[in-house]
Each structure stands twice: as structure tokens, then as C-alpha cells.
Amino acid sequence: MELKRDLNVHSCRALKLQMLPLLLFLLLLCSNPSESLELNLEDKASLLLFKSLVQDPTQKLSSWVGSNCTNWTGVACNFQTGHVVSINLTDTSLSGQVHPRLCKLSFLEFLVLSSNAFTGRISTCFGGLSGLKTLDLSYNKFVGVVPDAIMKLRNLRELILKGNPELGGVFPWWVGNFSMNLEKLDFSFNSFCGEIPESLYYLKSLKHLDLEKNNLTGNVHDFYQSLLVLNLGSNRFSGTLPCFAASAMSLTVLKLDNNSVVGGIPTCIASLQALTHLNLSHNHLNYEISPRLVFFEKLLLLDLSFNDLSGPLPSKIAQTTEKAGLVLLDLSHNRFSGEIPLKITELKSLQALFLSNNLLIGEIPARIGNLTYLQVIDLSHNMLSGSIPLNIVGCFQLLALIVNNNNLSGEIQPELDALDSLKILDISNNQISGEIPLTLAGLKSLEIVDFSSNNLSGSLNDAITKWTNLKYFSIARNKLSGNLPNWLFSFQAIQMMDFSTNKFMGFIPDAVGMDLSDNLLHGTIPKGLFQLQGLEYLNLSFNFLDGQVPGLYRLRSLRALDLSHNSLTGQIPGNISSLQELTLLNLSYNSFSGFVPWKQGYQKFPGAFAGNPNLCLESSHGECNRTSLPLVPGKTLREEMTEGPISIWAFCLSFFVSFYLGVVALFCSARTRRYILQTKV
């Protein structure tokens, strides 16, 4: 993904203006496609030798026949001489090595081989292409180091080598002074190490520098040219933030995320008048944010998450107008304290607000509903109190409402059904009481619902049947009661359910996998439950279930099974050893009987059969030894959830990551997608 193209409208416009003379030049050089243009014979021979080493499964180069240059895919020629001046084979599914004869195209000015699968080292022969202005080898499989011969390309304007993970070594010392015309340097997503050469900080022609995702070290220095894009994210840079004063009027994208930058955020950063994207997340920034740090209205994305910033949230972080303002604000995972300032509700363009994992107190501002473009709000893991304001229904485009792990109280407002686009609703770990309103049937887009660890009461009503896209549903650790309705397991997309620690009673309907532990359920385990090949977690412990356990042979994906503390009888189901994914098994404290052969692999689960006195485990010597049965039961699934790797959190974490990278990206507007994805990827 091109950072310039995907991130920044302003930089794109500027670069398009710069490219205008080039485009006019190419139009002059290239003939009308309907006319014949004789390809220079030597250049034709070089191209055919290049083709001979290339694997071309989609036959993109099948047009490379004859001598009419206009018919050759990706090739442009000078209309007077027939010499090849441009090769653009972007995303043509080519692979193999680049034939050195390609370097005999002495009039070549543009060589773009990006998004293919070329392998091997970058040939030193490229240094012979003295007229080259653009060299783009991005997103291939080149390895080794960048040859010093590249420094001979004195006319080069763009050097793009991004996305070759095994290309690296010490950062080339000559990069800053080999071409006084170099405007774009992109070495991102490679394996370069060492420090940036000092000459690069002074290269006046440089406009776009992207070194993201390498192993570069040293302090973050100021740059002394008018940059448009500066991306140093995901390296090992340290030191404090400079002001980037030379780029005050030009810099649109500044990314320093995932480094080890320390100190405070200098107020001079707000002097970057063209800035649209600022990402300083995942560093060691600290201190309070100065009230004088107010960005211009052009800023669309501000990410300061995962730092050590403290003090109150800034009352005003950016200027805003009717037509411009912040789209995404992420201040999560810091140590901000105090209340959420009312000024945040004046950021009318805001589409995503992340304030989670701080020390915030007070109530959610009642005027939060003024943010009518808001699509994602995450206030989780704070100390907020009061109720969810009714005014939040003004955020009618809301896709994710995440307020878990606070001190919120009150009831679930029936009016929340107005948020009919909502896909994620997480109010878990609060003090919310009352029943689940019937009106929530209007939330037909819901996919993730977590009401766990509250004081909800009553029975499950029919409103839930309308959530036909439901994937995750937890009402664990509440005061819900009554029978489990038969329709509860009719959701086609469901992946996880957790009804544990309530007061449900009656029989288990034939169903999908879930956590129903610590209820009042009785009867036998339905056979259909053990025929779900995709089932990974099943916890029915601490109930009154009886009868035999169905066969396990279909549960090929099963990772954790906890049936402990019931009244199950009969023999232990066979083929435990065939369940390759199973890492937690607890059948303790039941009434199982019979003989368990050694080959079933029960020895991998110490304590799994404790409290079954009529059970006989075969020893490694082939003897039946009842005394070998452990007295201490194995871990319950609930214990493993809090202290082991087999955890419901495995599902929750993966789903939250999918939300951060997926939900926001898929459901926000196109503008929000571009900025959020560049921040979180």
C-alpha cells in the first residue's frame, strides 16, 4: 500500500503537479497506440532475454512478440528512435530473477517491477542505467543488500524498495548524496539496520521519506528540507521529538509510532500547518499535554496511544470548522485522569474516539450525541460512573459502543434501539441492572454483544432472536434466570456463547458450543453438541448433568473441555489422543467408571479424572491402578481462562484485534478507513 497514495490527499496533489511535466514528456515520447512504432532491435533482444528468465503464469508478457512497441505490455518507447524509455510491470504475477541484460536498456528512464515475486539480489548492473529517474522494485522477494552501484544513478528521483523483508543490511551511507534530484526514498518493510546517514537530513530535494518497519537506531533528528511525508515508524529510534521546523508549511504525514521516543510532546509540533496525520503511538512519551498544543484544522488523525502521558485530557486538541477537523482521536493506554472534557463533543467531524485504559472519572458527557459522524467509541477500562447518556442515540451512525470495565450503573435504555447500525456493544464489568429491553430487537446488525459481569436480571426475551448476525454473546456473571429458550442456538454465525454463573435451569437445547458452567442445568448432554467439528471451547462444569458423554471423535478442533462437577456416568469417551488441539481436559468429580487404556493419552492431563472413585487408569506397565488417580482435580476452564493460555481471551483478543483492524476499516467511511488502517497496521 502506497503511504503517499493512501494517506494523504494534499501530498498527492502536490506530487501530481510535480509529475505533470513528466507525463507530458511521456506523451511526447510515446506514439499513438493505433500507430506502429518500431522497437529498437538491441532493446528488443534485451527484453526477450529478460522474459526468458521470468515465470509468467498469467501470460502477461505474451504480447511481447513482433516489433511494434505499442503492442508490448508495460513497455513505452521513444517515438523517434524506438529505444525503450519506460517499463511498468506492476502486479503482473511475474517471478524469477532479473536478467542482467535488462541493464543494457541505456535509454531507460522508468523501471517499475513492483508487486511481483522477483527473487535474488539486486543486480549491480542497475548502476549502468544512467538515465534512470524511477526505480521501483517494491513488494518482491529481493534479498541481500542494496549494491553501491546504485549511487551511480545521478538522475534518480524515486528509489522505492519497500516490502522486500530479506533486503537490508547496514543502511547505505551514500543515500543522502548520490542524487541531488532524489524526491522519494522508500525503504519501508525491509531489514535495514544502523543509523540514518547525516547527509539525508540535508538533502534539499527530498520530499517523501518512508523507512517504516526496519531495525534502524539512533536519535530522532530534525530534517532540514521541506518534507511532505516522513514515516519512521516501527524502528528503534530514541531521543526526544524535534520540531521539524523546516517542514512547517509542507509536512502532511508524520509517523514515529513503535519506537522508543521519550520526553514530552513539544508545542512546536502544532506549528505543522499542513499536517493531516500524526502518529506517535507506542513510545515512551510522558508528562502532561500543554494547553498550547492545538493542531490546525487540517489534522484528520491523531494517535498518541500506548504512551505514558498524564494529567487531564486536553480541553482542545485541534481546531475545527464545519467542513474540516479530526476524524480519528486515539488517546488510549496512557495515564490521563480527570473528566472527559466537553470540548471533545465539539469535534463534529470525529468518526472514531478511543479513550480506553486511562484513569478517567466522572460521567460520559451528555452531549456526546452531538458527534453525529461518530462510528466507534471506546471508553473502556476507566473509572467512569453514572449511566450511559440517552443522548448517545444522536450518534446514529455508531458501529461500536465499548464502555466495559468502568463503574457505570443504571439500566439499559430501551431507546438504544435507535442505534440500528451497531455491530459491537460491550457494557461488561459494570454495575448495570434491570432486564434486557425488548426494544433491543431493533439492533439487527449486532455481531458482538457482551453484557457479562453486571447485575442484569430477568429471563432471556425474544429480542435476541433478531440479532441474526451474532458471533459472540456473553451474559455471564449476572442474575439472569429461567429456562434456556430453544431459539437461543439458532444463530448461524455464532462462534462463542457464555452464559456461566447465572441461575438458568432446565435442559440444554441441542446447540452450539458455549460456556454454561455454574448454573442449575440438568439432564443429558445433547449428542448434537458433540458433532460440531468447529467447536473449540466447551464448559458445562458445576451443573447437575447426568448420563453418558457422547463420543469425541468429531470434535477435531476442540481445545478445552470442562465437564467437571456434574453427575456424569459411564465410561470415559475414547480417542482422546486423536484430538490434536486439545490442551485442557477436566472430567473430575463425576461418577465415571470402567477402564481407561494408556493409549488414550490421558497422562497429558494430570488431575483430569480426580473424584471418580470407580475409574481405573491403566499404568505404563499395563496394570490397572486405582491408586494412581490424582486426588487433586485438573484446572477448570474458568481457572485456565485467568491463568493459562487456553482462554476465552484468546477468542476475545482476536476478535478485538479484528475489530480494530477490521470493523473500523470495513464500516467507517472511506476517509476514516485510510487513516485508521495506516495507524493500526
Buried (B, 14 or more C-beta within 10 A) or exposed (E): EBBBEEBBEBBBEBBEEEEEEBEEEBEEBBBEEEEEBBBBEBBBEBBBBBBEBBEBEEEBBEEBEEBBBBBBBBBBBBBEEBBBBBBBBEEBBBBBBBBBBBBBBBBBBBBBBBBBEBBBBBBBBBBBBEBBBBBBBBBBBBBEBBBEBBBBBEBBBBBBBBBBEEBBEEBBBBBBBBBEEBBBBBBBBBBBBBBBBEEBBEBEEBBBBBBBBBBBBBEBBEBBBBBBBBBBBBBEBBBEBBBBEBBBEBBBBBBBBBBBBBEBBBBBBBBBBBBBBBBBBBBEBBEBBBEEBBBBBBBBBBBBBBBEBBBBBBEBBBBBEEEBBBBBBBBBBBBBBEBBBEBBBBBBBBBBBBBBBBEBBEBBBBBBBBBEBBBBBBBBBBEBBBBBBBBBBBBBBBBBBBBBBBEBBBBBBEBBBBBEBBBBBBBBBBEBBBBBBEBBBBBBBBBBBBBBBBBBBEBBBEBBBBBEBBBBBBBBBBEBBBBBBEEBBBBEEBBBBBBBBBBBBBBBBEBBBBBBBBBEBBEBBBEBBBBBEEBBBBBBBBBEBBEBBBEBEBBBBBBBBBBBBBEBBBEBBBEBBEBEEBBBBBBBBBBBBEEBBBEBBBBEBEBBBBBBEEBBBBEEEEEEEEEBBBEEBBBBBBBBBEEEEBBBEBBBEEBBEBBBBEBBBEBBEEBBBBBBBBBBE
